[in-house]
Amino acid sequence: MGTMTAAALKRITLGFEAFRKAAGFGAIRSEADYDRALALVEAIMAATRDKPEREDAGHPLSAPLDLLVPAIHEYEVVHHPIPQAAPQKCSPT
């Protein structure tokens, strides 16, 4: 693993600040952040609907999805858990 230079960290920080400003959130720490993250994922999905880019891992919108989707899932597990369903008895038909 290479060493991160101060110049590289500065570029990353500036890029992330630009993302935060454009997206309206950084990390998902509140319901408002969660709502904005969902809206961004929905916008990305809508922008690539019915286009081959949707399946292209090299597409510029693919990387944000790779970061956002797990972060949204993590937030949902803690703040919007799906209740355990009671087992259903199956009867033969």
C-alpha positions in Angstrom: 0.0 0.0 0.0 1.4 3.4 -1.0 1.8 6.4 1.1 -0.7 9.2 0.7 1.0 12.5 0.1 -0.1 15.8 1.6 -0.9 17.1 -1.9 -3.1 14.0 -2.6 -5.0 14.4 0.7 -5.6 18.0 -0.1 -7.0 17.1 -3.6 -9.2 14.4 -1.9 -10.4 16.9 0.7 -11.3 19.5 -2.0 -13.1 16.9 -4.1 -15.0 15.6 -1.1 -16.0 19.1 -0.1 -17.3 19.7 -3.6 -19.3 16.5 -3.4 -20.8 17.5 0.0 -21.8 20.9 -1.4 -23.4 19.4 -4.5 -25.1 16.5 -2.8 -26.1 18.3 0.4 -24.6 15.7 2.7 -21.3 13.9 3.5 -21.7 10.9 5.7 -25.2 9.6 6.4 -25.7 10.6 10.0 -29.3 11.8 10.1 -32.7 11.3 8.4 -32.0 14.3 6.3 -28.7 12.9 5.1 -30.4 9.5 4.5 -33.2 11.2 2.4 -30.6 13.1 0.4 -28.5 9.9 -0.2 -31.6 8.0 -1.4 -32.6 10.9 -3.7 -29.0 10.8 -5.2 -29.1 7.1 -5.8 -32.6 7.4 -7.4 -31.3 10.2 -9.6 -28.3 8.1 -10.7 -30.5 5.2 -11.4 -33.0 7.4 -13.4 -30.1 9.0 -15.4 -28.8 5.5 -16.4 -32.2 3.8 -16.9 -32.3 1.8 -20.2 -28.7 2.7 -21.0 -25.7 0.4 -21.2 -23.8 2.7 -18.8 -25.9 1.3 -16.0 -23.9 -2.0 -16.1 -20.5 -0.4 -16.8 -18.4 -0.5 -13.6 -16.1 2.1 -15.2 -18.9 4.7 -15.6 -18.3 7.8 -13.5 -21.6 7.3 -11.7 -20.8 3.7 -10.7 -18.2 4.7 -8.0 -20.7 6.9 -6.1 -23.2 4.1 -6.1 -20.5 1.7 -4.8 -20.1 4.0 -1.8 -23.6 5.1 -1.3 -25.6 1.9 -1.4 -23.6 0.2 1.5 -23.8 3.4 3.5 -27.5 3.6 3.0 -27.9 -0.1 3.9 -25.8 0.4 7.1 -28.0 3.3 8.1 -31.2 1.4 7.4 -30.0 -1.6 9.5 -29.7 0.6 12.5 -32.4 3.2 12.0 -35.0 1.4 9.9 -34.7 -2.3 10.8 -37.1 -4.8 9.2 -39.0 -6.5 11.9 -38.6 -10.3 12.2 -41.6 -12.0 10.7 -43.4 -14.7 12.5 -43.0 -18.1 10.9 -46.0 -19.1 8.8 -47.5 -22.5 9.0 -47.7 -24.1 5.5 -50.5 -26.4 4.9 -50.5 -28.9 2.0 -52.8 -28.0 -0.9 
